[in-house]
Amino acid sequence: MDRDHSVRKSDFVEVQHNLQNTYFLAFYAIGVVASSVHMGNGVWNSSCKWGLSATAHSQGSAAWLGAVVALVFSLVGVAIVLSIRLNWRSMSNEKAEKDCEDLAKGSG
């Protein structure tokens, strides 16, 4: 199958292949952590700017909330990147199909 490389979109297989490169993996993980920290900082900053955190105590609480958001998003994001690289699966297709059939029988 011949693709025109100038217009193609990346797909899961290509990303999984690229994540086998240690430098690409590091760059991707740093990007996930950086965007998660940016999100956490945005939570804190927006709560202060919009007046949701008016007092010093509430701003401290908002800072903790932002830190928790950054930490959780970072952990989940890096876990997803590693699961793609290592080809982790939560369950096999057969088990997923059986679970769906069991749910359908139970709700019918």
Phi, psi and omega per residue, in radians:
M1 nan 2.092 -3.075
D2 -1.789 2.141 -3.142
R3 -1.897 2.622 3.005
D4 -1.454 1.910 -3.028
H5 -1.221 -0.204 -3.117
S6 -1.432 -0.335 -3.078
V7 -2.169 0.004 -3.058
R8 -1.332 2.701 3.070
K9 -1.717 2.611 3.092
S10 -1.308 2.589 3.136
D11 -2.185 3.073 -3.056
F12 -1.016 -0.756 -3.094
V13 -1.101 -0.709 3.127
E14 -1.152 -0.751 3.115
V15 -1.118 -0.753 3.119
Q16 -1.075 -0.704 3.098
H17 -1.137 -0.774 -3.134
N18 -1.134 -0.564 -3.138
L19 -1.232 -0.176 3.060
Q20 -1.252 -0.388 3.063
N21 -1.356 2.167 -3.065
T22 -1.059 -0.689 -3.127
Y23 -1.174 -0.713 3.096
F24 -1.130 -0.727 3.114
L25 -1.060 -0.798 3.137
A26 -1.103 -0.786 3.124
F27 -1.060 -0.752 -3.127
Y28 -1.154 -0.782 -3.137
A29 -1.138 -0.710 3.085
I30 -1.087 -0.697 3.097
G31 -1.104 -0.707 3.113
V32 -1.133 -0.792 3.141
V33 -1.152 -0.739 -3.141
A34 -1.097 -0.738 3.129
S35 -1.217 -0.545 3.090
S36 -1.200 -0.729 3.088
V37 -1.135 -0.686 3.091
H38 -1.067 -0.705 3.102
M39 -1.138 -0.800 3.117
G40 -1.076 -0.721 3.083
N41 -1.126 -0.643 3.109
G42 -1.146 -0.638 3.081
V43 -1.077 -0.836 3.137
W44 -1.118 -0.853 -3.063
N45 -1.115 -0.757 -3.117
S46 -1.181 -0.627 3.118
S47 -1.173 -0.576 3.091
C48 -1.296 -0.776 -3.080
K49 -1.202 -0.605 -3.102
W50 -1.494 -0.001 3.093
G51 1.472 0.158 3.094
L52 -1.256 -0.467 3.111
S53 -2.114 1.522 -3.050
A54 -1.551 -0.623 -3.087
T55 -1.618 2.882 3.137
A56 -1.105 -0.669 3.132
H57 -1.133 -0.784 -3.128
S58 -1.200 -0.535 3.059
Q59 -1.180 -0.636 3.055
G60 -1.131 -0.707 3.097
S61 -1.138 -0.695 3.104
A62 -1.135 -0.620 3.089
A63 -1.117 -0.725 3.079
W64 -1.114 -0.716 3.094
L65 -1.062 -0.777 3.101
G66 -1.074 -0.680 3.116
A67 -1.157 -0.687 3.116
V68 -1.157 -0.743 3.092
V69 -1.042 -0.802 3.140
A70 -1.081 -0.754 -3.120
L71 -1.161 -0.812 -3.109
V72 -1.140 -0.804 3.131
F73 -1.093 -0.668 3.115
S74 -1.111 -0.837 -3.115
L75 -1.100 -0.797 3.138
V76 -1.145 -0.754 -3.130
G77 -1.104 -0.785 3.122
V78 -1.177 -0.635 3.084
A79 -1.099 -0.682 3.101
I80 -1.152 -0.754 3.118
V81 -1.071 -0.781 3.121
L82 -1.157 -0.631 3.122
S83 -1.167 -0.576 3.071
I84 -1.208 -0.778 -3.119
R85 -1.102 -0.775 -3.051
L86 -1.577 0.007 3.111
N87 1.012 0.735 3.069
W88 -1.255 2.507 3.076
R89 -2.271 2.406 3.137
S90 -1.265 -0.552 3.089
M91 -2.803 2.735 3.121
S92 -1.309 2.854 3.132
N93 -1.087 -0.640 -3.141
E94 -1.122 -0.746 3.134
K95 -1.151 -0.691 3.131
A96 -1.114 -0.746 3.120
E97 -1.119 -0.720 3.121
K98 -1.120 -0.735 3.119
D99 -1.081 -0.709 3.117
C100 -1.133 -0.714 3.111
E101 -1.120 -0.732 3.128
D102 -1.107 -0.704 3.112
L103 -1.138 -0.715 3.138
A104 -1.131 -0.679 3.122
K105 -1.182 -0.700 -3.096
G106 -1.225 -0.552 -3.103
S107 -1.579 -0.102 -3.076
G108 -1.564 nan nan
